C-alpha cells in the first residue's frame, strides 16, 4: 500500500496502473487562482474598452455585468464537474466522460485554439508595450517589436518546460501585483485616498446610450474580455494536491476577484477618459488603466500601472501556454492526436513535447496575423466551449445524479445556471455575428471539417479501452 | 548604437538561448529514456489510488 502513497519521495508521481512518469501534484488553491485570474486580468488592462466604442460607457457596464453572470455560471459549473473529473485536459476530459469522443475532440481543439491564439495576442501586446516604453524613454526610431514578441513566447515556454510549480508561482506573484495595481488606482483616483478626479456625470451627459439598446447588444462581444479564460483553472486538475478542494476554491475565488477588478476598471476608466477616446482601442486608448494613471499626474501610479499592464500580459501568456499544452497532452495521451504528444518529462514532470510543439504555432500567429483577428478567433473558440458547458452539466446531473458519485463541489440552483449560460451564449453569438459574421462562419466551418476527419479517420487510432477512467457507477439509463 | 538597439539584439539572443536549451534537453531526454517510460502517464491514477485505498479498508 505504501507504494501507492502519493506523498512518498521514492514513488512520487508513480501510480498503480502503469504510470511510471506522471505530472507532478504540487499545486494549491492559490496557484489555481493565479492560473485563472492570470489568464484573464490582461482583459481588464486592455481590450474590454472596445465595448465602450460599441455602445457607450453604460453599455460597457451592462455587458460587464451580464458577462459576469455568464462567467459565474461557467465557474460554478466547471467547479462541480472538474472537482469530480480531476484530470489534465479540463473540459476535454469532461466531454470525453460525459458526452462522447466527437464532442471531446472538438472541445479539446476549442481549448488549444483559444489559448494558443490568446498567447499570441498577449505576445503581440507585450511587443507593443516595449515599443511604448522605448518611445517614453526618448528612443526616436521605430522599435522592432519582433525580438520582444519572440522573447516573451520563448521565455514563458521555457519556464513552463522547466516545471509547473515555478511557472504558476511566477504567475501568482505577477498577477497579484497587477490586481493590486487596479485597487491602488481606484483608491488614489476615486477620492477615497487622496484627491478624486472622477467626472462621470460630466463625461456621460448626453451620451448615456449613444447607439441605443443595439449598442448594448453589440457591446456583449467585448464584455467577455473582462473574464475570458477563467475556465482555464480546470487544466490544473491533474497537478493540484487536492482537486476536490483546490479547484472549486481557486476558481470561485478567481471569478470573485475578476468581478471586483472588472467593476473597478470600468469605474476608474469611464470616470476619467471620454467615451469616444476610451472606446477606440486602436487609435484612442489602447491601455485604459495605464491612460487613467497618466491622467492622474502621479509618476508612482504611472509606473505601477505600466508594470501592471506588462505583468498582466505576461501572466496571461504564461497561463495560456500551461493550459494549451495540458489540453494537447491529454488528447495525445488518449490517442485523439498522435500518442507521442502524451509524453511527460521525467525530471521536470511537464508535458514537454506538447509545450515545445505549440511554440512555433504561437510564433506564426504572433508574427504573421493581425491582433484583432487573433483575438476574434480566440473569443470564438472560447464561446464554442462555453456553449458546450451547459449541455455538459445537464447531462452530468442526469447520468450521475447527486449522491450517486462523490463531488468536490455541488453548484446551487441547477439547472438555472446552465439555462442562463446557454441563453447568454446565444445572445453573445448574435453579438459576434453582428461584428464578425464571416469569421464566425469560417470558424464553424473549420470545426465541421475537422470533425469529419476525426469521425472517418482519426477515431480508429483512439485508445478506446482507456477512455473512461473515473471509478463511477454505470450512468443512469445505460 | 542606442540602448534599444542593444536590447533588440539581447532579446534575439535570449530567445535563441531559451529555444536551444529546450531543444537540447528534449533530444537528451528522448535519447536517455524509452518511449514506454515517457508516455506511461495514465489518466485517473489518483482516483484509482483512492479506490484501492478504499478497497483495502477493512
Interface residues (C-beta under 8 A of the other chain):
Chain A: X1 X4 X6 X15 X16 X17 X18 X19 X20 X21 X22 X23 X25 X86 X87 X88 X89 X93 X134 X137 X139 X141 X143 X144 X147 X148 X150 X151 X153 X154 X155 X157 X158 X161 X238 X243 X330 X333 X334 X339 X340 X342 X343 X344 X345 X346 X347 X352 X353 X355 X356 X359 X466 X469 X470 X471
Chain B: X2 X3 X4 X8 X9 X11 X12 X14 X15 X18 X19 X21 X22 X23 X25 X26 X29 X33 X35 X36 X37 X38 X39 X40 X41 X42 X43 X44 X45 X46 X47 X48 X49 X50 X51 X52 X53 X56
